[in-house]
Amino acid sequence: MAGGKAWLPPRWFIKTFWHMHRRIVRASRGRKGLWPPRPGKWGALRLTTTGRRSGEPRSVILGYYEDGPNVVSMAMNGWGAAEPAWWLNLQADPQAVVELAGGIRREVLGRPAVGGERERLWQRWRELDKNLDAYAARRPQETAVVVLEPRPLGGRGQRRADFLGHRRGNQGAKRRPPLDGRDLGALEDVVGDFEGRTHRSILASSCQQPAPPRRRALPGWSAERPLR
C-alpha cells in the first residue's frame, strides 16, 4: 500500500474478470457464480436494471450482504474513478430485479444510504474488507452505499404473489401444507381472474363466428327464392 491507497490489479484484468463471471452465471442459469454471504464474507448476486438510454435490461454481478429484508451493495465500479453504469441506471429508474443463489428472485427498489444509515452500513463493509477505506481513497468521489429494498406490491397483488410463491415453493414437497384463510382469499383472486378471462374469450369468439355461406343461385332461379 502506497500513499494510503491499496493495490489493485490492472483495469483490463478487472474488466476481463467481470465478463468471465457474467458468462459463467449466464451459461449456468445462475447455478454457478452466485453465492450467499457467510460470516466475515460477502456474497454475490446478479442485478438487472433498465438501461437509462437503451431501455433494455442490463445485468451485472455485485458483491452484497443482507441487512434485514434489504440487500446492500456498493457503487464502487471495481474502485475505478467513474460511476458504474448500473448505479446510473438505478438513479434514472430505481426498479430492478435481484437474483440470489438458489434461484431466489426479488423485485427491488434501489436507493443510496444517507446519514447514520450510510455510516452503519459502511462500517459493516469495513468488517468484511479491512482495506475498504484504502480502496475508496482511489476514487475522486464518495462511493455510494446502495440499498436494494423489496418492492412493495400491496393489496390484491401482494396476496396473489404470496400465494403463487408459496405454492411454487412447495412443488417439490411430498405433502403440501393446507391452505389457510389468506391462501384461500388469494386462490379466489386467481380463479376469478381465470374465469373472467375465459368468459371474455368465449364471448369474443361467439361474436366473431363466420357468417353462414350464401346459397349459390342456379340458372333460372332467383337468389331469394328457396330451393325445393
N, C-alpha and C positions, 0 to 999 in steps of 0.2 A: 504494500500500500504506500503510495507516494502522494504528498500534498493533501492527505486526508481523503483521497479517492481510492476506492477499491479497484483492483484489476479486473478487467473484463476481456473475454476473447474478442477477436476482430468482428466487426459488424457483419461481414459476409458470412462468417461461421454461424452467428446467431440467427440470421435470416434463413440460412440453409437448414438449420435445426428446426426452425418453425415449420418450414414447408414439409419436411420429412414427418414431423409429428402430426400435422394435419392429415397427411396422406395415410398414415397408419390408422388414425381414428376413422377416417372416411372408408378405407378399404375393409376394416373390421366391423364397420357399422357400430362403432362405439364400444366394442367388446375389449379392445386394447387401446392403450394410450390415455385412458381416463381412470382416475383412482380417487378414493375418498381421503380426506385429511386424517392424519394419525397424530398421536401425541408428539408434539415437537416438530411436526412436518405438515406442510401444506398439501392440498390435493390438486387435482387437475380436472377442469370442466371444459365443455365446448359451449361458447356463447354465440348465438346467432342474432345479429342486429339487421336493421334495414338500411341499406346504403343511402346516405344523405343526398347523393347526386343521381345514382342509378335507380334507386327504389327497389333494388334486388336484394335477396338475402345474402348476408355476409357473415361467415363463421370464422372463429378464432379460438385457439386453445389458451386458457388462462389458469394461473395458479389461484387458489382460493382457500378460505376457511369459512366455517359456519358460525354465525352469531345469532343464536336463537333460530327463528324461521328464515332469517336472511342469509344470503351468501355475500361474502366480502372479497373483493379483489383490488388491484391497484392499476391505475393507468400509467404504467412505467415504461412501456414500449421497449423492453429489453434494456432499460436505462439509457436509451438514446434521447437526443435533445427534443425531437418532435413529439407532439401528442399522438398517441396511437389512433388509427382510423376508427376502431370500434368505439372508442370513447367519444370521438367527434360525432359518430352516428347516433350514439345514445343521447347526446345533448340535443340533437335535432329531433329524435324520436325515442323517448325513453322505454318504449315497449320492446321487449326482447324475449328470447327463449333460451333457457339454460338446460343443458343435458349433462347429467352426472353418471358416474359409474353405476352399472346395474340396470341401465335403461331408464333411469328416472328422468322425467322431463317436467320442467316447470316454466310457466309463463310468468315473467317478472317485469318490474319497472326499475330502471336504473337511475340512481341519483348520487351526487357527491356527499360524503360525510363532512360535516362542518362542526366547528367549535369543539366542545368537550367530547362529542361522539368521535370526531376525527382523531383526537389525541388518544382516546381509549383504544380505538381500532388500530392506530399506528403502533401503539405500544404492543399490541398482540402480534403484529407483524415483526416487531423487534425480537420478540421471543422466538419466532420461527427462523429469523435470519439475523445473526449478530452483526453482519456488515451492512444492514439496511441503510443507516444514515450515511455511510460512506458511499454506497451506490447512489443514493438520492442526491448527493452533492455533485454528481456528474451532470445533472440536468439543470438547465438555466431557470426553470420554473418549479413551483411546488408540485409534487406528484399527488394527483387526486386519489383518495381512497374511495372506491366505488362500492356502494351498497346496492345489491340486487335483491329487492324485496318482492314477495309474492304479489302478483297482480290480483286485486280484488275483483270477484265476479258478482257476488251479491244476488239475493233473491232467488228466483227460479233457476237462473243459470248456474248458481253455485250448487243448489240441490242436485241439479242434473249432472254436473261434472263430478260431484262427490259420489253420486250413485254409480255412474258408469265406471269411475276409477275404482270404486270398492268392488264391483262385480268382476272387472278385469283382473284386479289384484288377487282374486280367489279362484281364477280359472284353473290353476294348477293344483288346487287342493282337492282331496278326495271328498271331503264333506264341506259344504258351504254353510256359513252361519246363517240363521234365519233372518229374514228381513224385519227390520224394526219399523216404527212408525214413520221415521224420516225417509227410509228407503221406500216404503210404500207410497208416500207422497210423491217422491221423485219418479217412481215407476209409473204412477198415474200421469205425470207430465210427459214421460217418454211415449207411453201408449197413446195418450191423447194427441200428441204431435203426429204419430204414425197414422192414427185413424183419420186425422184431419187431412193429411197429405193424400191418403188413399181415397178418401171421399172426393176430394177435389179432382184427382186423376180420373175417377170414374165419370164424374160429371163432364169433365173436359172431353173425354173420349166419346161420350154419348152425344155431345153437341157437335162432334166432328165426324159423325158417321157419313159415309158416302151416300149420295142420292141414288135411289133405285134406277136401274138402266131404263132408258126410254124405249118404248116399243118401236120397232122398225116398221115403217109403213110399207105395205105391199102395193104393187101396181093396181090401180083401180079402187083402192081403199083410202079413206080419209084417216089421217093420223089420230083424229079424235074419236073415230068410230071403233068400238070394241070388236075384237076378232072373236068369232064364234065357231 
